[in-house]
Amino acid sequence: APGLDDTNAERRALEEIHALAWRARGSERKLRALRRLLSRSVESAIVFTEYRDTLATLERVLTGLGTCQLHGGLTNAERASVIRRFTRGDCGILLATDAASEGLNLQARCRLVVHLEVPWTPTRIEQRVGRVDRIGQSRTVHQIVFVARDTVEESRVADVARRTLRAAAALDVVAVAA
């Protein structure tokens, strides 16, 4: 079938698409690894993602594991219903965007936080973990970060780690000065 006028440009475009598709396999591996982790775990969990579109994919991939979704598109009543379902144990896995990273007290129900997609700042990670690592949490809180190897995401995680270390160092200086 006829393509671009410039066959060399067409070939380069197709090779680029192929390379992008090859790298995207990392996302599918992450989803398979997430399913394996959650299906083997006896713990309830909160799985955070950056995007609402990802929640639909997660719902499909985690079928049968008892999930519920919390995102910014829910009304206050819908949000309250999801939180009740999760805290009562009607669903064991809360799939959430960062709409769930503030104002929730889930320490009585959960101690496992999974970051499927890593936010740009350490503060957002702390907010996510802060939903379960609160006063009243009697168990050790665990967080897991899924990162696809050889992707932009890998360098993004390294950047967030560097920012976290800088913030910790600055707090150490303030503590010594006080």
N, C-alpha and C positions, 0 to 999 in steps of 0.2 A: 504494500500500500504506500502511496506517496506520503512522504514525511516533510521534514524541513528542506528548504532549498539547498542548504549547505549540509551535505552528508557528514562532514567532519564534525560540525556543530551538533548535529543530531546524535552522532555516536558519543560525543562527550557528554551530552545531556543524559543519554540512556545509561552511560557508565556511572554518572553521578547519582542517578536515581537508584541504580543497582547497589552502589556503595551505601547510600542512605538506608535502603531496605535491609541490607546486611547488618548495619549498625543497630537498626531498630529491633533486631532479634533480642538484644539485651533486655528490652522492656518485657518481652514475653518470658524470658528466663526469670526475670524478677517476679513476675506474676506466678509462675509455676513454683518458684521457691517460697513465695509468700503463702500460697495454698498449702504446700507441704508443711511449712512451719505451723500454720494455724490449725491444720487438721490433726497434727500430732500434739498440739498443746492442750493442756487441761485448763489453761488460764483464759479468762476473758481478755479482750484486747481492744485497743483503739488503733485504727490504721488511718494515719493522716496522709492526705494527698494535697497537692496544690490546686488541682483543677476539678471542678464538678463533673466534667465529662469522664474523668478517670473513674469516678464513683460508679458509673453505669457499667464500665468494663469490669471493675472489681466485683460488683454484684453478680455479674455473669460468671466470672472465674471462680468465685467462692460459693456458688450455688450449693445448697445443702449444709452449709456451715453455720447457719443462723445469724445472718447479718441484718443490720439496720443502718440507715443513712442519715447523716446530719450535715446540712449545708446552708448557705446563706439564702437560698431560694425558698426556704420553708417559712410558713407563718409562725407566729409565736405559739399558737396552739399545736401545730404540727411538730414544732421543735420540742415542746414540753412532752408530747406523746412519745416521741422517739427516746428522749432521755428517760422517761418512766419505763418504757419497754426494756431499755438497756439496764437500768439500775435494778429492776425486778428480776432480771435474768431471762426475760422472754427472748432476747437475742444476745449472743455471746460475743459478737464482734461488731463494734461501732465503726463504720466507715465514715470518715469525716474530712471536710475541708477545714481551713483555719477558722471558719465560723464557729467551730467547737473549741478553739484554743483559748478562749477567755470566758470567765464567768461560770464554769461548770465545776462542781465538786463530785468527782467520780472515784475518790480514793477508797470508798467502802466497797466498790464493785470491781475495781481493776487496778493492776499494777504493771501491765505490759503496754508500752507505746511503740508503735511501728511507724517509721517515716518511710513511706514508699517513694515520695519525692521530697527532696530536701529544700527547705526555704533558703532565701538568700542571706538571712541574718541569724546569728546565734540567739537573738532575743526571741524570735519566732519559735525556735526549737525549745527554748526554756518555757515559753507559754504553753506549748503542746504538752510537755512533760508535766507542767504544773497542774494539769487537770487531775492527775492521780498522785503526784508527789506533794501532798499537802498535810497539814496538821490532821492527825487522825489516821494516817496511813500506817498500818502496823507491820507491813511487809516491805521487803526490798523492792524498789521500783526498777524495772528493766526497760531500756529502750534499744531498739534495733533500727539500724539505718540500712536500707537496701540501695546499693549503688551498682550501676551497670559499668563493667570494666571497659576501658578504652573509649569512653564517651565524654562529652562536655560535662556531664553530670559529675564525673570523677574529679575534674578540676574544680568544679563548683564546691564540692564537699571539702576539698583541700583549702579553698579560700575561706569557707566558713570556719574550718578548724583553726586557721591562722588568726581570724578575727576573734575567735573564742580565747585563744592563748593571749592575744594582746589585751583583751578585756580583763582576763584573770591577772595578768601582770600589772595592769593599771590599778586594780583593786588591791593587790599586794602592796604596792607603793603607798596607797592611801592608808592601808591598815598599819603599816610601819610608821608612817608620819603621825598617826593618831596616838 
